[in-house]
Amino acid sequence: MSKAYSRKTGVKAQWNYWWSPRWQSLAAWEYGRQKHRTRTHLDHRGHLASLSFLFYPTDSQYWLFGHDIQVQTGTRDASDSFQQVGLRAAWGQTWTSGLGSRINAQINTDTHF
């Protein structure tokens, strides 16, 4: 049996609120530390914050709009640290057959420290 080359520990908090039967908001925050057994220069801390709004025009369809920020710090080499900011949009549909479809679009910008 092989051993894992890294271990990640952390916490996550989530929040969900229905503003009305058609509008919902979701928020999440994560913090984690990743430690590597042999390649310790890759050890780092990570943060992720996410905020999403969903609109349900019908009972079987939704639109999602979201914003994410991810930061990785604490690396030995500064080029391995970064901040990523992203915007997301999606459209989802559940069909009468019970199958679902989802189309996603996302744009991100990365900044390396």
N, C-alpha and C positions, 0 to 999 in steps of 0.2 A: 504494500500500500504506500503510495507516495504522499509526501507532506505538502501542504499548501505553501506556495512561495510568498504569500502575504496574508495578512489578517487585517480586516477593517472592522472597527467598532464605532458606534455613534448613536445618536438619538434623532428622532423625527417627531415633529408636532404637526397636526393637521387640523384644519377648521373648515366647516361646511355650513352654509346658511342659505335657506330658501327665502328670497325677498318677496316672492309671489309664486303662484303655481307655474309661471312661465320663466322666472328668472332665478338663477342660482349662482352663488359665488363659492369658490374653493381657494384655500390658501394652505401652503405647506412651507415648513422650514426644516432643514436637515443640517446636522453637523457630524462629521466623522473624521477619524484618524486612521490612516493606512500605514502599517509597518511591514517592511519586507525582511525576510529572513537573511538573505545574503546581499541583496542590492539596496543597502540602506540609503543610498543617495536618492532613491525614489520615494522614501517616506514623506508623507505630507498630511496636511489638514485640509478638509474641504467643507465648504458652506454652500447651501443651495436654498434660495428663496423663490417661491412660485406663487403667482396669483392668477386665477382664471375666472372668467365669467361665462356662464352658459345661458343661452336663450332657447326656449322650446316653443317654436311657432305652432307645432301640433304635438300630439301625444307620441308620434313616431319619428319626429325629426328634431335636430338640435343644431345650433351654431355655438362654437366655442372660440373665445378670444383669451389669450394668456400672455403673461410676461414672466420671464425667468432671469435670475441672476445666479451664476455659479462662480465661486472663487476657490482656487487651489493655492495654498500658501504653505510655508514651512519646508520647502524643498531645499536641499543643499545647493543645487544649481538654480540660480534665479530664472533661467530660461524654462524651467519646468513649472514655474508658478504662472498663473494666469487668472484673468477675469473674463467671463463670457456672459454677454447680455443677449437675450433673445426675445423675439415676439412670435407667437403661435396663433394660428387660426385653423379651424376644422369645421367640417360639415358632416353630420351623421344622419343616417336614415335606417329605420327598421322596416323591412318590407312585410307585406301580408303573409308571406311564406315563413316568416320568423327569422330569416337571414338579415344580417345588417351590413351596411356599407359605411365607410368613413374615408374622407379625403382630408389630408393634412397639408399644411404649408407652414414653414418655419424659416426665419431668418435670424442669424446670429452674428455678433461681432466679438472678436477675441482681442484681448489686450494682454501681452506678455510683459511681466514685470522685469 
